[in-house]
Structure formats: structure tokens, C-alpha cells
Amino acid sequence: MAHIVLADDGIEFDGESPAKGPLGGVESSIVNLTHALAGQGHNVSVHNMCADPKVIRGVSWNPLSDGLPETADLYIAN
């Protein structure tokens, strides 16, 4: 399966954020898209303004300040 990296430099959120309260449309879409891709067996990582690295429903969430992987099959930037 594909290694997919999504980078976002907006607000702080992660895959648990929708269960904690309101979330913007773009952020909700990122959570839903990445969970769906991971559910299909892809290796998915999000690099954004999240506070700490964690894995949620098969998606790896990483602080953008830690950098991006050098290689991926698909990069998505927001």
C-alpha cells in the first residue's frame, strides 16, 4: 500500500479532536480522509500543529516542527 503524508500548518488538532468538540470543516475533512485511507491499509501520517506525536485509528500524528519524511508515495499539503 501507499505511504501518504499530509501536512497542515493551521490550527492545533489531531484525530481525537472531533470527539472533544467543534472542529472546522477542513480539519474535520483531514481527520476523516486520513482515517479512511488508513482503514484501506495505507501508511498515513499527518504532520501538523498537534502537541505530541501519537497514533490514532492507524494514523500517525506528528508535530510539523519535527519535520517531514524525505520520501512518500503521495504528499498532500494544506
Residue frames as a rotation matrix with the C-alpha (Angstrom) as fourth column:
MET 1
0.573 0.820 0.000 0.00
0.820 -0.573 0.000 0.00
0.000 0.000 -1.000 0.00
ALA 2
0.237 -0.431 0.871 0.96
0.412 -0.767 -0.491 3.64
0.880 0.475 -0.004 -0.32
HIS 3
-0.313 -0.368 -0.876 2.83
0.926 -0.322 -0.196 5.82
-0.210 -0.872 0.441 2.15
ILE 4
0.209 0.535 0.818 0.75
0.624 -0.717 0.310 9.02
0.753 0.446 -0.484 2.35
VAL 5
-0.576 -0.435 -0.692 1.88
0.800 -0.473 -0.369 12.19
-0.167 -0.766 0.620 4.13
LEU 6
0.399 0.713 0.576 -0.48
0.684 -0.650 0.331 15.09
0.611 0.262 -0.747 4.83
ALA 7
-0.652 -0.651 -0.390 1.00
0.757 -0.521 -0.395 18.41
0.054 -0.553 0.832 6.02
ASP 8
0.405 0.807 0.431 -1.07
0.620 -0.588 0.519 21.22
0.672 0.058 -0.738 7.52
ASP 9
-0.688 -0.716 -0.117 0.13
0.594 -0.464 -0.657 24.42
0.416 -0.521 0.745 9.18
GLY 10
-0.039 0.792 0.609 -3.24
-0.095 -0.610 0.787 25.61
0.995 -0.027 0.099 10.53
ILE 11
0.294 0.277 0.915 -4.72
-0.881 -0.293 0.371 25.17
0.371 -0.915 0.158 13.99
GLU 12
-0.786 -0.553 0.278 -3.81
-0.618 0.682 -0.391 22.52
0.026 -0.479 -0.877 16.54
PHE 13
0.430 0.881 0.198 -5.84
-0.881 0.457 -0.122 19.31
-0.198 -0.122 0.973 16.15
ASP 14
-0.807 -0.590 -0.033 -5.46
-0.578 0.777 0.250 15.56
-0.122 0.221 -0.968 15.83
GLY 15
-0.666 0.519 -0.536 -7.59
-0.103 0.648 0.755 12.50
0.738 0.558 -0.378 15.20
GLU 16
-0.545 0.466 -0.698 -9.21
0.835 0.383 -0.396 12.75
0.083 -0.798 -0.597 18.64
SER 17
-0.981 0.043 -0.189 -10.32
-0.004 -0.979 -0.203 16.38
-0.194 -0.199 0.961 18.22
PRO 18
-0.552 0.833 -0.041 -13.76
-0.324 -0.169 0.931 15.71
0.768 0.527 0.363 16.63
ALA 19
0.021 0.556 -0.831 -14.83
0.624 0.642 0.445 13.77
0.781 -0.528 -0.334 19.74
LYS 20
-0.519 -0.349 -0.781 -13.72
0.849 -0.315 -0.424 16.61
-0.098 -0.883 0.459 22.03
GLY 21
-0.012 0.540 -0.842 -15.69
0.269 -0.809 -0.522 19.47
-0.963 -0.233 -0.135 20.48
PRO 22
0.895 0.438 -0.084 -16.38
0.068 -0.320 -0.945 21.52
-0.441 0.840 -0.316 17.37
LEU 23
-0.246 -0.954 0.174 -13.81
0.375 0.072 0.924 21.43
-0.894 0.293 0.340 14.60
GLY 24
-0.112 0.153 -0.982 -13.58
-0.687 -0.726 -0.035 23.37
-0.718 0.671 0.186 11.35
GLY 25
0.821 0.566 -0.078 -14.56
-0.415 0.496 -0.763 21.85
-0.393 0.658 0.642 8.02
VAL 26
0.405 -0.753 -0.519 -11.04
-0.665 0.147 -0.733 21.48
0.628 0.642 -0.441 6.67
GLU 27
-0.522 -0.633 0.571 -9.79
-0.850 0.333 -0.408 19.92
0.068 -0.698 -0.712 9.89
SER 28
0.163 0.677 0.717 -12.75
-0.568 0.659 -0.493 17.52
-0.807 -0.327 0.492 10.03
SER 29
0.880 0.158 -0.447 -12.10
-0.473 0.355 -0.806 16.56
0.031 0.921 0.387 6.41
ILE 30
-0.061 -0.979 -0.194 -8.44
-0.809 0.163 -0.565 15.85
0.585 0.123 -0.802 7.15
VAL 31
-0.474 -0.055 0.879 -9.36
-0.744 0.560 -0.366 13.60
-0.472 -0.827 -0.306 10.08
ASN 32
0.496 0.782 0.376 -11.99
-0.417 0.595 -0.687 11.73
-0.761 0.184 0.621 8.05
LEU 33
0.737 -0.272 -0.618 -9.81
-0.604 0.144 -0.784 11.40
0.303 0.951 -0.058 4.94
THR 34
-0.294 -0.956 0.009 -6.77
-0.847 0.257 -0.465 10.12
0.442 -0.144 -0.885 6.82
HIS 35
-0.328 0.242 0.913 -8.80
-0.636 0.658 -0.403 7.64
-0.698 -0.713 -0.062 8.87
ALA 36
0.763 0.646 -0.009 -10.45
-0.408 0.471 -0.782 6.33
-0.502 0.600 0.623 5.69
LEU 37
0.467 -0.672 -0.575 -7.08
-0.701 0.114 -0.704 5.95
0.539 0.731 -0.418 3.93
ALA 38
-0.567 -0.665 0.487 -5.56
-0.823 0.422 -0.381 4.14
0.048 -0.616 -0.786 6.92
GLY 39
0.060 0.709 0.703 -8.65
-0.580 0.598 -0.553 1.93
-0.813 -0.374 0.447 7.03
GLN 40
0.908 0.215 -0.361 -7.87
-0.419 0.394 -0.818 0.86
-0.033 0.894 0.447 3.46
GLY 41
0.789 -0.609 0.078 -4.41
0.569 0.773 0.281 -0.28
-0.231 -0.178 0.956 4.58
HIS 42
0.485 -0.635 0.601 -2.32
0.274 -0.543 -0.794 2.74
0.830 0.550 -0.089 3.60
ASN 43
-0.109 -0.620 -0.777 0.51
0.994 -0.090 -0.067 4.01
-0.029 -0.780 0.625 5.80
VAL 44
0.397 0.418 0.817 -0.75
0.486 -0.851 0.199 7.52
0.778 0.319 -0.541 6.67
SER 45
-0.280 -0.447 -0.850 0.95
0.943 -0.292 -0.157 10.25
-0.178 -0.845 0.504 8.64
VAL 46
0.700 0.474 0.535 -0.24
0.500 -0.859 0.108 13.77
0.511 0.192 -0.838 9.39
HIS 47
-0.423 -0.824 -0.378 2.29
0.905 -0.358 -0.232 16.48
0.056 -0.440 0.896 10.22
ASN 48
0.255 0.613 0.748 0.56
0.414 -0.768 0.489 19.49
0.874 0.184 -0.450 11.72
MET 49
-0.279 -0.338 0.899 0.39
-0.510 -0.741 -0.437 21.68
0.814 -0.580 0.034 14.82
CYS 50
0.712 0.526 -0.465 -0.58
0.075 0.602 0.795 18.78
0.698 -0.601 0.389 17.13
ALA 51
0.691 -0.388 0.610 1.02
-0.719 -0.460 0.522 18.93
0.078 -0.799 -0.597 20.56
ASP 52
-0.145 -0.709 0.690 2.55
-0.696 0.569 0.438 15.45
-0.703 -0.417 -0.576 20.72
PRO 53
-0.578 -0.074 -0.813 3.18
-0.711 0.535 0.456 12.52
0.401 0.841 -0.362 18.40
LYS 54
-0.381 0.491 0.784 0.56
-0.462 0.633 -0.621 9.77
-0.801 -0.599 -0.014 18.64
VAL 55
-0.959 0.187 -0.214 -1.19
-0.089 0.515 0.852 7.12
0.270 0.836 -0.477 16.59
ILE 56
-0.437 0.893 0.111 -4.99
-0.445 -0.107 -0.889 7.36
-0.782 -0.438 0.444 16.37
ARG 57
0.575 0.757 0.310 -7.02
-0.184 0.489 -0.852 4.79
-0.797 0.433 0.421 14.42
GLY 58
0.464 -0.475 0.748 -3.98
0.760 0.648 -0.060 3.81
-0.456 0.596 0.661 12.40
VAL 59
0.685 -0.222 0.694 -2.94
0.351 -0.734 -0.581 7.38
0.639 0.641 -0.425 11.52
SER 60
-0.061 -0.802 -0.595 0.37
0.998 -0.065 -0.014 8.71
-0.028 -0.594 0.804 12.80
TRP 61
0.862 0.337 0.378 0.00
0.326 -0.941 0.094 12.33
0.387 0.042 -0.921 14.03
ASN 62
0.034 -0.954 -0.297 3.26
0.999 0.023 0.040 14.29
-0.032 -0.298 0.954 14.33
PRO 63
0.496 0.057 -0.866 4.20
0.253 -0.964 0.082 17.88
-0.831 -0.260 -0.493 15.18
LEU 64
0.933 -0.110 0.343 5.09
0.311 -0.234 -0.921 19.75
0.181 0.966 -0.184 11.99
SER 65
0.687 -0.699 0.197 8.07
-0.727 -0.662 0.183 21.20
0.002 -0.269 -0.963 13.84
ASP 66
0.300 -0.568 0.766 9.62
-0.191 0.751 0.632 17.70
-0.935 -0.336 0.117 13.82
GLY 67
-0.588 -0.532 -0.609 9.89
-0.652 -0.134 0.746 17.92
-0.479 0.836 -0.268 10.02
LEU 68
0.581 0.767 -0.272 8.50
-0.753 0.380 -0.538 15.87
-0.309 0.517 0.798 7.15
PRO 69
0.402 -0.423 0.812 9.58
0.268 0.902 0.338 12.48
-0.876 0.082 0.476 5.81
GLU 70
-0.454 -0.682 -0.573 12.03
-0.408 -0.413 0.814 12.69
-0.792 0.604 -0.091 2.93
THR 71
-0.928 0.143 -0.343 10.02
-0.268 0.385 0.883 10.27
0.258 0.912 -0.319 0.80
ALA 72
-0.346 0.873 0.344 6.38
-0.193 0.293 -0.937 9.29
-0.918 -0.391 0.067 0.35
ASP 73
-0.591 0.246 0.768 4.19
0.765 0.473 0.437 7.94
-0.256 0.846 -0.468 -2.41
LEU 74
0.088 0.672 0.736 1.85
0.657 -0.594 0.464 10.91
0.749 0.443 -0.493 -2.04
TYR 75
-0.823 -0.257 -0.506 2.23
0.544 -0.614 -0.572 14.27
-0.164 -0.746 0.646 -0.29
ILE 76
0.199 0.880 0.432 -0.89
0.775 -0.411 0.480 16.32
0.600 0.239 -0.764 0.44
ALA 77
-0.837 -0.500 -0.223 -0.37
0.540 -0.683 -0.492 19.91
0.094 -0.532 0.842 1.57
ASN 78
0.367 0.922 0.126 -2.97
0.833 -0.386 0.397 22.14
0.414 -0.041 -0.909 3.16
